[in-house]
Amino acid sequence: MADSGNVNGDSRIEKLISARKSLKLSLEKSKSLGLALEKAGPRLEEISQRLPSLESSVRPIRADKDALAAVGGHINRAVGPAAAVLKVFDAVHGLEKSLLSDPRNDLPGYLSVLKRLEEALRFLANNCGLAIQWLEDIVEYLQDNAVADDRYLSNLKKSLENLKELQNDREKVQLDGGLLEAALDKLENEFRRLLTENSAPLPMSSSPSLGEQACIAPSPLPVAVIHKLQAILGRLIANNRLEKCISIYVEVRSSNVRASLQALNLDYLEISVSEFNDVQSIEGYIAQWGKHLEFAVKHLFEAEYKLCNDVFERIGLGVWMGCFARIAAQAGILAFLQFGKTVTESKKDPIKLLKLLDIFASLNKLRLDFNRLFGGGACVEIQNLTRDLIKNVIEGAAEIFWELLLQVELQRQTPPPADANFGTSSGHSSKLEASEVSGETSDQ
């Protein structure tokens, strides 16, 4: 009996030890599970927050089977134009490096890339609206067939409205991010550079005598430069920048003509009527005026006339004639004509008749050149001032001439002095002066 009791006691102890170990293991597992749950809490919270958007994303698959089968075709039709637009849009940005480089390095290549950009932008302008319409059709189909929930559709509609606003506001929003405008600005700078670096003042021959024609050949731009200018003009005109090109051309070339004239010391052209009392005080200037006007017309303006035709001939007569008229006016032809008009308005005296005839002779010598260079409708201001000058010269000369005849007649009616000695000296002198004047006038 004693041995049986011992066996039973040992068995209970072993069971207690086993239970203790089991409890201890369960406690450790509970701790591990608690730690795991503690770590999983934030993740569960994050999943909970994402559930609405995930639900919205998977909502379309809950629609009817027929609606889901039909929506695929609508999506494919819309994705095609949209994908094409995105592909071209990416291609536009691929041209950025080439178009932001210096055109002088490879002008033909630069112009070719620019033309590709223009074509891409035209494609985008024509197809962006189409892609938006297809996307709107998808949204409408999803809404009519309850394929997606309201929040999902609302976000789509908002995105499409933004796209439509951008499409309708092209003046403020540029699909290329301003790349085209930057490239056109670079072309304008290259246009100016080509003109400036190939324009040089034309010198007058060394002090030709009065009446001698200066033999200087026109100096237009090299043919290669003209071809480059025409190529640049083609792209700029295609982008509505013709007027800017003309302004640059007129600025550079008129400045070049003025530089040629400044070497002639033409300050006398600014003399006003109040600055001299008679023609004798500016007699030398009138002689210079004839030479300088001939040089300006026959060589400077003749060269500009030809060059305007060469550069702008493909655009039209009205354009290059208007361009030349602006160059002539800004370069100084009006100052020449105004000087002649100032002479006609000065004080009348016999010597002025000869100077008016000199002015007329200079203008008559250049009559054919004036009619050819300044005969177009764009040169109305030059024509009017020339016409007024010629009219003043003729009327002024005629007025002085008739006054001289009247003075001669008055001298003839004056009886000689009674004193023979006085008559021999003074009287003879008076008759001689009248005779000389009369003879001089009749010769003229």
ZATOR-557214 format. One record per residue (C-alpha): residue number from 1; residue in three letters; x, y negated, z negated. Coordinates in nm, 4 decimals, always signed. Each point is the difference from the previous one (the first is absolute). Layout:
     k     r         px         py         pz
   NUM   ALA          X          Y          Z
...
***
This chain:
     k     r         px         py         pz
     1   MET    +0.0000    +0.0000    +0.0000
     2   ALA    +0.2841    -0.2344    -0.0725
     3   ASP    +0.1522    +0.0555    +0.3415
     4   SER    -0.3354    -0.0643    +0.1659
     5   GLY    -0.0315    -0.3321    -0.1819
     6   ASN    +0.3430    -0.1099    +0.1112
     7   VAL    -0.0780    +0.0807    +0.3608
     8   ASN    -0.3183    -0.1976    -0.0082
     9   GLY    +0.1778    -0.2993    -0.1559
    10   ASP    +0.2743    -0.0004    +0.2635
    11   SER    -0.2604    +0.0141    +0.2741
    12   ARG    -0.1811    -0.3050    -0.1355
    13   ILE    +0.3237    -0.1949    -0.0250
    14   GLU    +0.0855    +0.0778    +0.3578
    15   LYS    -0.3449    -0.1160    +0.1106
    16   LEU    +0.0420    -0.3239    -0.1912
    17   ILE    +0.3378    -0.0596    +0.1584
    18   SER    -0.1432    +0.0729    +0.3436
    19   ALA    -0.2937    -0.2349    -0.0614
    20   ARG    +0.2391    -0.2677    -0.1224
    21   LYS    +0.2061    +0.0280    +0.3169
    22   SER    -0.3129    -0.0118    +0.2159
    23   LEU    -0.1251    -0.3130    -0.1772
    24   LYS    +0.3373    -0.1638    +0.0328
    25   LEU    +0.0105    +0.0760    +0.3746
    26   SER    -0.3536    -0.1302    +0.0458
    27   LEU    +0.0953    -0.3198    -0.1833
    28   GLU    +0.2971    -0.0553    +0.2256
    29   LYS    -0.2146    +0.0553    +0.3083
    30   SER    -0.2539    -0.2492    -0.1345
    31   LYS    +0.2742    -0.2599    -0.0478
    32   SER    +0.1275    +0.0560    +0.3541
    33   LEU    -0.3524    -0.0285    +0.1366
    34   GLY    -0.0532    -0.3207    -0.1986
    35   LEU    +0.3179    -0.1514    +0.1407
    36   ALA    -0.1007    +0.1034    +0.3519
    37   LEU    -0.3431    -0.1555    -0.0439
    38   GLU    +0.1587    -0.3186    -0.1324
    39   LYS    +0.2225    -0.0234    +0.3064
    40   ALA    -0.2852    +0.0796    +0.2377
    41   GLY    -0.2221    -0.2748    -0.1414
    42   PRO    +0.1374    -0.2898    +0.2149
    43   ARG    -0.0056    +0.2172    +0.3095
    44   LEU    -0.3614    +0.0909    -0.0639
    45   GLU    -0.0806    -0.3698    -0.0442
    46   GLU    +0.1708    -0.0823    +0.3294
    47   ILE    -0.1897    +0.2769    +0.1760
    48   SER    -0.3207    -0.1296    -0.1513
    49   GLN    +0.0674    -0.3491    +0.1390
    50   ARG    +0.0783    +0.1359    +0.3457
    51   LEU    -0.3064    +0.2152    +0.0202
    52   PRO    -0.2304    -0.2767    +0.1434
    53   SER    +0.2346    -0.0771    +0.2891
    54   LEU    +0.0625    +0.3692    +0.0611
    55   GLU    -0.3717    +0.0578    -0.0063
    56   SER    -0.0481    -0.2808    +0.2528
    57   SER    +0.2724    +0.1470    +0.2217
    58   VAL    -0.1496    +0.3462    +0.0079
    59   ARG    -0.3596    -0.1230    +0.0121
    60   PRO    -0.0277    +0.0317    +0.3872
    61   ILE    +0.0484    +0.3793    -0.0190
    62   ARG    -0.3193    +0.0195    -0.1998
    63   ALA    -0.2005    -0.1271    +0.2954
    64   ASP    -0.2100    +0.2199    +0.2254
    65   LYS    +0.1887    +0.2358    +0.2245
    66   ASP    -0.1462    -0.1550    +0.3184
    67   ALA    +0.1009    -0.3529    -0.1074
    68   LEU    +0.3524    +0.1140    -0.0779
    69   ALA    +0.0284    +0.1706    +0.3384
    70   ALA    -0.1062    -0.3165    +0.1879
    71   VAL    +0.2161    -0.2464    -0.1925
    72   GLY    +0.3184    +0.1568    +0.1372
    73   GLY    -0.0755    -0.1194    +0.3531
    74   HIS    -0.0677    -0.3549    -0.1189
    75   ILE    +0.3262    -0.0076    -0.1905
    76   ASN    +0.2005    +0.1303    +0.2964
    77   ARG    -0.1432    -0.2649    +0.2344
    78   ALA    +0.0902    -0.2786    -0.2430
    79   VAL    +0.3405    +0.1297    -0.0993
    80   GLY    +0.1201    +0.0021    +0.3630
    81   PRO    -0.0251    -0.3795    +0.0618
    82   ALA    +0.1114    -0.0782    -0.3539
    83   ALA    +0.3069    +0.2216    +0.0337
    84   ALA    +0.0874    -0.1616    +0.3359
    85   VAL    -0.0230    -0.3450    -0.1554
    86   LEU    +0.2256    +0.1016    -0.2878
    87   LYS    +0.2511    +0.1543    +0.2408
    88   VAL    +0.0213    -0.3200    +0.2063
    89   PHE    +0.0186    -0.2054    -0.3182
    90   ASP    +0.3008    +0.2025    -0.1107
    91   ALA    +0.1547    -0.0463    +0.3459
    92   VAL    -0.0378    -0.3772    -0.0327
    93   HIS    +0.2081    -0.0032    -0.3150
    94   GLY    +0.2529    +0.2207    +0.1731
    95   LEU    +0.0704    -0.2918    +0.2394
    96   GLU    +0.0816    -0.2384    -0.2824
    97   LYS    +0.3784    +0.0535    -0.0023
    98   SER    +0.0353    -0.0647    +0.3744
    99   LEU    -0.2195    -0.3105    +0.0026
   100   LEU    +0.1722    -0.1603    -0.2967
   101   SER    +0.3377    +0.0223    +0.1758
   102   ASP    +0.1539    -0.2772    +0.2150
   103   PRO    -0.1493    -0.0057    +0.3549
   104   ARG    +0.3256    -0.1242    +0.1542
   105   ASN    +0.1625    +0.3398    -0.0600
   106   ASP    -0.2365    +0.1766    +0.2406
   107   LEU    -0.2706    -0.2295    +0.1355
   108   PRO    -0.1579    +0.2515    +0.2448
   109   GLY    -0.0163    +0.2645    -0.2729
   110   TYR    -0.1426    -0.2474    -0.2484
   111   LEU    -0.2710    -0.1077    +0.2439
   112   SER    -0.0854    +0.3644    +0.0702
   113   VAL    -0.0442    +0.0767    -0.3709
   114   LEU    -0.2073    -0.3148    -0.0434
   115   LYS    -0.2292    +0.1088    +0.2809
   116   ARG    -0.0479    +0.3357    -0.1742
   117   LEU    -0.0958    -0.1851    -0.3165
   118   GLU    -0.2566    -0.2072    +0.1892
   119   GLU    -0.1517    +0.3161    +0.1492
   120   ALA    -0.0140    +0.1653    -0.3417
   121   LEU    -0.1700    -0.3013    -0.1537
   122   ARG    -0.2555    -0.0069    +0.2805
   123   PHE    -0.0714    +0.3697    -0.0660
   124   LEU    -0.0464    -0.0686    -0.3698
   125   ALA    -0.2236    -0.2968    +0.0670
   126   ASN    -0.2193    +0.2044    +0.2347
   127   ASN    -0.0141    +0.3195    -0.2048
   128   CYS    -0.0044    -0.1080    -0.3636
   129   GLY    -0.3632    -0.0986    +0.0343
   130   LEU    -0.0816    +0.3327    +0.1656
   131   ALA    +0.1661    +0.1973    -0.2790
   132   ILE    -0.1927    -0.1973    -0.2603
   133   GLN    -0.3281    +0.0727    +0.1795
   134   TRP    +0.0727    +0.3743    -0.0010
   135   LEU    +0.0815    -0.0112    -0.3713
   136   GLU    -0.3233    -0.1867    -0.0654
   137   ASP    -0.1876    +0.2764    +0.1809
   138   ILE    +0.1548    +0.2573    -0.2355
   139   VAL    -0.1075    -0.1960    -0.3059
   140   GLU    -0.3506    -0.0349    +0.1396
   141   TYR    -0.0203    +0.3745    +0.0671
   142   LEU    +0.1257    +0.0854    -0.3496
   143   GLN    -0.2583    -0.2313    -0.1507
   144   ASP    -0.2934    +0.1237    +0.2084
   145   ASN    +0.0767    +0.3656    -0.0662
   146   ALA    +0.0875    -0.0362    -0.3699
   147   VAL    +0.3375    +0.1604    +0.0594
   148   ALA    +0.1778    -0.2319    -0.2462
   149   ASP    -0.1060    -0.1828    -0.3127
   150   ASP    -0.0679    -0.3744    -0.0194
   151   ARG    +0.3281    -0.0936    -0.1688
   152   TYR    +0.2009    +0.1751    +0.2701
   153   LEU    -0.1990    -0.1745    +0.2741
   154   SER    +0.0319    -0.3341    -0.1748
   155   ASN    +0.3792    +0.0230    +0.0040
   156   LEU    -0.0017    +0.0897    +0.3700
   157   LYS    -0.2292    -0.2909    +0.0855
   158   LYS    +0.2179    -0.2429    -0.1937
   159   SER    +0.3112    +0.1138    +0.1872
   160   LEU    -0.1766    -0.0356    +0.3369
   161   GLU    -0.1198    -0.3502    -0.0867
   162   ASN    +0.3598    -0.1031    -0.0720
   163   LEU    +0.1091    +0.1407    +0.3358
   164   LYS    -0.2776    -0.1884    +0.1816
   165   GLU    +0.0966    -0.3269    -0.1679
   166   LEU    +0.3590    +0.0451    +0.1132
   167   GLN    -0.1183    +0.0828    +0.3515
   168   ASN    -0.2177    -0.3124    +0.0209
   169   ASP    +0.2639    -0.2339    -0.1441
   170   ARG    +0.2796    +0.0528    +0.2525
   171   GLU    +0.1271    -0.3593    -0.0237
   172   LYS    +0.1032    +0.0461    -0.3641
   173   VAL    +0.0877    +0.3690    +0.0030
   174   GLN    +0.2635    +0.1375    +0.2371
   175   LEU    +0.0047    +0.3711    +0.0714
   176   ASP    +0.3735    -0.0166    +0.0643
   177   GLY    +0.0817    -0.1965    -0.3147
   178   GLY    +0.1129    -0.3005    +0.2059
   179   LEU    +0.2489    +0.1961    +0.2118
   180   LEU    -0.1298    -0.1370    +0.3316
   181   GLU    +0.0204    -0.3615    -0.1148
   182   ALA    +0.3534    +0.0528    -0.1288
   183   ALA    +0.1052    +0.1535    +0.3319
   184   LEU    -0.1542    -0.2870    +0.1981
   185   ASP    +0.1806    -0.2516    -0.2192
   186   LYS    +0.3271    +0.1761    +0.0782
   187   LEU    -0.0776    -0.0182    +0.3724
   188   GLU    -0.0689    -0.3730    -0.0264
   189   ASN    +0.3349    -0.0463    -0.1730
   190   GLU    +0.1709    +0.1986    +0.2761
   191   PHE    -0.1775    -0.2156    +0.2616
   192   ARG    +0.1354    -0.3121    -0.1686
   193   ARG    +0.3490    +0.1486    -0.0369
   194   LEU    +0.0235    +0.0916    +0.3685
   195   LEU    -0.1055    -0.3518    +0.1001
   196   THR    +0.2265    -0.1781    -0.2464
   197   GLU    +0.3158    +0.2017    +0.0622
   198   ASN    -0.0352    -0.0310    +0.3783
   199   SER    -0.0909    -0.3707    +0.0156
   200   ALA    +0.2752    -0.2591    +0.0328
   201   PRO    -0.0131    -0.3762    +0.0734
   202   LEU    +0.0607    -0.0919    +0.3639
   203   PRO    +0.2672    -0.2727    +0.0351
   204   MET    -0.0239    -0.2817    +0.2499
   205   SER    +0.2857    -0.0344    +0.2493
   206   SER    +0.2749    -0.2419    -0.1026
   207   SER    -0.1339    -0.3539    +0.0366
   208   PRO    -0.1434    +0.0032    +0.3522
   209   SER    -0.0340    -0.3411    +0.1581
   210   LEU    -0.3403    -0.1562    +0.0513
   211   GLY    -0.1859    +0.1751    +0.2777
   212   GLU    +0.2293    +0.3036    -0.0055
   213   GLN    -0.1853    +0.3240    -0.0594
   214   ALA    +0.1447    +0.2238    -0.2696
   215   CYS    +0.0671    +0.3404    +0.1532
   216   ILE    -0.0769    +0.2419    -0.2836
   217   ALA    -0.1718    +0.3307    +0.0645
   218   PRO    -0.2874    +0.0995    -0.2290
   219   SER    +0.0960    +0.2375    -0.2792
   220   PRO    -0.2947    +0.2348    -0.0643
   221   LEU    +0.0198    +0.2951    -0.2352
   222   PRO    +0.1659    +0.3224    +0.1186
   223   VAL    -0.2342    +0.2412    +0.1776
   224   ALA    +0.0510    +0.2678    -0.2679
   225   VAL    -0.1065    -0.2441    -0.2708
   226   ILE    -0.3080    -0.1033    +0.1976
   227   HIS    -0.1028    +0.3652    +0.0335
   228   LYS    +0.0341    +0.0473    -0.3771
   229   LEU    -0.2082    -0.3106    -0.0653
   230   GLN    -0.2702    +0.1258    +0.2353
   231   ALA    -0.0037    +0.3408    -0.1699
   232   ILE    -0.0384    -0.1635    -0.3424
   233   LEU    -0.2726    -0.2266    +0.1354
   234   GLY    -0.1949    +0.3029    +0.1191
   235   ARG    -0.0277    +0.1466    -0.3484
   236   LEU    -0.0610    -0.3335    -0.1726
   237   ILE    -0.2718    -0.0965    +0.2473
   238   ALA    -0.1683    +0.3381    -0.0578
   239   ASN    -0.0216    -0.1001    -0.3667
   240   ASN    -0.1324    -0.3547    +0.0572
   241   ARG    +0.3289    -0.1803    -0.0619
   242   LEU    +0.0462    -0.1790    +0.3332
   243   GLU    -0.0397    -0.3483    -0.1457
   244   LYS    +0.2646    +0.0706    -0.2631
   245   CYS    +0.2398    +0.1129    +0.2749
   246   ILE    -0.0662    -0.3155    +0.2008
   247   SER    +0.0625    -0.2160    -0.3068
   248   ILE    +0.3339    +0.1724    -0.0599
   249   TYR    +0.0968    -0.0320    +0.3659
   250   VAL    -0.0926    -0.3690    +0.0181
   251   GLU    +0.1822    -0.0739    -0.3251
   252   VAL    +0.3257    +0.1651    +0.1070
   253   ARG    +0.0099    -0.1156    +0.3617
   254   SER    -0.1112    -0.3590    -0.0656
   255   SER    +0.2656    -0.0208    -0.2709
   256   ASN    +0.2540    +0.1187    +0.2575
   257   VAL    -0.1030    -0.2734    +0.2465
   258   ARG    +0.0148    -0.2646    -0.2722
   259   ALA    +0.3527    +0.1132    -0.0857
   260   SER    +0.0988    -0.0509    +0.3649
   261   LEU    -0.1516    -0.3496    +0.0025
   262   GLN    +0.1459    -0.1047    -0.3340
   263   ALA    +0.3477    +0.0215    +0.1486
   264   LEU    -0.1004    -0.2828    +0.2373
   265   ASN    -0.0553    -0.2506    -0.2838
   266   LEU    -0.3604    -0.0869    +0.0835
   267   ASP    -0.0652    -0.2266    -0.2969
   268   TYR    -0.0856    -0.2782    +0.2425
   269   LEU    -0.3228    +0.1801    +0.0887
   270   GLU    -0.1372    -0.1020    -0.3407
   271   ILE    +0.0417    -0.3759    +0.0673
   272   SER    -0.3267    -0.1887    -0.0414
   273   VAL    -0.1215    -0.3114    +0.1817
   274   SER    +0.0651    -0.2157    -0.3061
   275   GLU    +0.3673    +0.1033    -0.0109
   276   PHE    +0.1023    -0.1877    +0.3144
   277   ASN    -0.1051    -0.3288    +0.1554
   278   ASP    +0.0826    +0.0664    +0.3642
   279   VAL    +0.1017    +0.2800    +0.2299
   280   GLN    +0.3599    -0.1231    +0.0190
   281   SER    +0.0591    +0.1169    -0.3577
   282   ILE    -0.0742    +0.3617    +0.0964
   283   GLU    +0.1076    -0.0112    +0.3635
   284   GLY    +0.2681    +0.2641    -0.0575
   285   TYR    -0.2462    +0.2314    -0.1682
   286   ILE    -0.2301    -0.0089    +0.3016
   287   ALA    +0.2858    +0.1217    +0.2189
   288   GLN    +0.0710    +0.2836    -0.2446
   289   TRP    -0.3695    +0.0805    -0.0186
   290   GLY    -0.0116    +0.0848    +0.3688
   291   LYS    +0.2971    +0.2384    -0.0235
   292   HIS    -0.1183    +0.1665    -0.3171
   293   LEU    -0.3564    +0.0442    +0.1264
   294   GLU    +0.1277    +0.1640    +0.3165
   295   PHE    +0.2206    +0.2367    -0.2001
   296   ALA    -0.2855    +0.0882    -0.2344
   297   VAL    -0.2507    +0.0663    +0.2790
   298   LYS    +0.2179    +0.1700    +0.2608
   299   HIS    +0.1994    +0.2176    -0.2360
   300   LEU    -0.1429    +0.0332    -0.3514
   301   PHE    -0.3727    +0.0063    +0.0727
   302   GLU    +0.0507    +0.1805    +0.3290
   303   ALA    +0.1788    +0.2803    -0.1875
   304   GLU    -0.2727    +0.0152    -0.2666
   305   TYR    -0.2703    +0.0086    +0.2671
   306   LYS    +0.1638    +0.2998    +0.1655
   307   LEU    +0.0671    +0.1758    -0.3296
   308   CYS    -0.3594    -0.0377    -0.1216
   309   ASN    -0.1146    +0.1599    +0.3245
   310   ASP    +0.2483    +0.2866    -0.0377
   311   VAL    -0.0898    +0.0810    -0.3602
   312   PHE    -0.3789    -0.0498    +0.0079
   313   GLU    -0.0811    +0.0772    +0.3654
   314   ARG    -0.1814    +0.3255    -0.0872
   315   ILE    -0.2374    -0.1813    -0.2328
   316   GLY    -0.1316    -0.2614    +0.2399
   317   LEU    +0.0600    -0.3411    +0.1546
   318   GLY    -0.1912    -0.1904    -0.2642
   319   VAL    +0.2103    +0.1450    -0.2812
   320   TRP    +0.3465    -0.0728    +0.1360
   321   MET    -0.0978    -0.3417    +0.1387
   322   GLY    -0.1419    -0.0954    -0.3381
   323   CYS    +0.3175    +0.1264    -0.1640
   324   PHE    +0.2152    -0.2119    +0.2319
   325   ALA    -0.2150    -0.3079    -0.0576
   326   ARG    +0.0524    +0.0292    -0.3754
   327   ILE    +0.3757    +0.0384    +0.0439
   328   ALA    +0.0208    -0.3030    +0.2267
   329   ALA    -0.2055    -0.2154    -0.2374
   330   GLN    +0.1920    +0.1046    -0.3117
   331   ALA    +0.3408    -0.0179    +0.1676
   332   GLY    -0.0229    -0.3668    +0.0987
   333   ILE    -0.1546    -0.0674    +0.3432
   334   LEU    -0.2584    -0.2262    -0.1627
   335   ALA    +0.2760    -0.2129    -0.1536
   336   PHE    +0.1494    -0.0611    +0.3469
   337   LEU    -0.3347    -0.1124    +0.1377
   338   GLN    -0.0742    -0.2140    -0.3033
   339   PHE    +0.3314    -0.1829    +0.0408
   340   GLY    -0.0894    -0.0918    +0.3566
   341   LYS    -0.3381    -0.1214    -0.1164
   342   THR    +0.1678    -0.2115    -0.2684
   343   VAL    +0.2105    -0.1709    +0.2702
   344   THR    -0.3146    -0.0876    +0.1955
   345   GLU    -0.1480    -0.1615    -0.3118
   346   SER    +0.3032    -0.2192    -0.0687
   347   LYS    +0.0294    -0.3730    +0.0754
   348   LYS    -0.0328    -0.0929    +0.3666
   349   ASP    +0.3002    -0.1554    +0.1760
   350   PRO    +0.1482    +0.0214    +0.3523
   351   ILE    +0.2621    +0.2638    -0.0903
   352   LYS    -0.2752    +0.2258    -0.1284
   353   LEU    -0.1274    +0.0383    +0.3569
   354   LEU    +0.3211    +0.1775    +0.0997
   355   LYS    -0.0137    +0.2268    -0.3036
   356   LEU    -0.3604    +0.0933    +0.0640
   357   LEU    +0.0967    +0.0925    +0.3525
   358   ASP    +0.2841    +0.2134    -0.1407
   359   ILE    -0.2480    +0.1824    -0.2226
   360   PHE    -0.2326    +0.0519    +0.2946
   361   ALA    +0.2863    +0.1334    +0.2118
   362   SER    +0.0960    +0.2517    -0.2707
   363   LEU    -0.3589    +0.1202    -0.0360
   364   ASN    -0.0499    +0.0184    +0.3769
   365   LYS    +0.3189    +0.2054    +0.0334
   366   LEU    -0.1459    +0.2522    -0.2450
   367   ARG    -0.3555    -0.0152    +0.1338
   368   LEU    -0.0017    +0.3498    +0.1517
   369   ASP    +0.1614    +0.1482    -0.3108
   370   PHE    -0.2567    -0.1691    -0.2270
   371   ASN    -0.2895    +0.1245    +0.2130
   372   ARG    +0.1311    +0.3562    -0.0029
   373   LEU    +0.1071    +0.0237    -0.3642
   374   PHE    -0.2666    -0.2125    -0.1654
   375   GLY    -0.2888    +0.0288    +0.2463
   376   GLY    -0.1928    +0.2666    -0.1895
   377   GLY    -0.2960    -0.0535    -0.2254
   378   ALA    +0.2108    +0.0673    -0.3096
   379   CYS    +0.2128    -0.3113    +0.0672
   380   VAL    -0.2834    -0.2531    -0.0089
   381   GLU    +0.1727    -0.2179    -0.2597
   382   ILE    +0.3187    -0.0196    +0.2082
   383   GLN    -0.2018    -0.0709    +0.3142
   384   ASN    -0.1953    -0.2823    -0.1650
   385   LEU    +0.3117    -0.1642    -0.1427
   386   THR    +0.1794    +0.0274    +0.3367
   387   ARG    -0.2990    -0.1476    +0.1795
   388   ASP    -0.0181    -0.2895    -0.2464
   389   LEU    +0.3734    -0.0650    +0.0368
   390   ILE    -0.0143    -0.0117    +0.3803
   391   LYS    -0.3051    -0.2266    -0.0145
   392   ASN    +0.1721    -0.2381    -0.2422
   393   VAL    +0.3162    -0.0050    +0.2119
   394   ILE    -0.1890    -0.0855    +0.3195
   395   GLU    -0.2257    -0.2576    -0.1610
   396   GLY    +0.2890    -0.1579    -0.1934
   397   ALA    +0.2196    -0.0230    +0.3098
   398   ALA    -0.2820    -0.1460    +0.2056
   399   GLU    -0.0790    -0.2568    -0.2690
   400   ILE    +0.3633    -0.1154    -0.0231
   401   PHE    +0.0333    -0.0045    +0.3781
   402   TRP    -0.3002    -0.2260    +0.0506
   403   GLU    +0.1159    -0.2302    -0.2781
   404   LEU    +0.3357    -0.0341    +0.1757
   405   LEU    -0.1716    -0.0975    +0.3239
   406   LEU    -0.2029    -0.2571    -0.1883
   407   GLN    +0.3151    -0.1485    -0.1569
   408   VAL    +0.1659    -0.0195    +0.3408
   409   GLU    -0.2986    -0.1838    +0.1459
   410   LEU    +0.0015    -0.2445    -0.2890
   411   GLN    +0.3712    -0.0668    +0.0540
   412   ARG    -0.0582    -0.0741    +0.3673
   413   GLN    -0.2669    -0.2593    -0.0809
   414   THR    +0.2356    -0.1932    -0.2291
   415   PRO    +0.1546    -0.3022    +0.1854
   416   PRO    +0.3799    -0.0478    -0.0157
   417   PRO    +0.1366    -0.2650    -0.2436
   418   ALA    +0.0481    -0.3568    +0.1300
   419   ASP    +0.3680    -0.0125    -0.0975
   420   ALA    +0.1904    +0.1623    +0.2838
   421   ASN    +0.2922    +0.0926    -0.2188
   422   PHE    -0.2292    +0.1612    -0.2553
   423   GLY    -0.1902    +0.1660    +0.2808
   424   THR    +0.3220    +0.1346    +0.1430
   425   SER    +0.0887    +0.1750    -0.3223
   426   SER    -0.3090    +0.0640    -0.2027
   427   GLY    -0.2509    +0.0004    +0.2851
   428   HIS    +0.2100    +0.2302    +0.2123
   429   SER    +0.0415    +0.2323    -0.2937
   430   SER    -0.3745    +0.0222    -0.0559
   431   LYS    -0.0695    +0.0747    +0.3661
   432   LEU    +0.2764    +0.2631    +0.0028
   433   GLU    -0.1400    +0.1755    -0.3034
   434   ALA    -0.3481    +0.0065    +0.1493
   435   SER    +0.1386    +0.1233    +0.3299
   436   GLU    +0.1955    +0.2759    -0.1728
   437   VAL    -0.3038    +0.1116    -0.1965
   438   SER    -0.2174    -0.0093    +0.3093
   439   GLY    +0.2543    +0.1940    +0.1996
   440   GLU    +0.0519    +0.2543    -0.2754
   441   THR    -0.3729    +0.0507    -0.0325
   442   SER    -0.0578    +0.0398    +0.3695
   443   ASP    +0.2786    +0.2585    +0.0153
   444   GLN    -0.1623    +0.1998    -0.2732
***
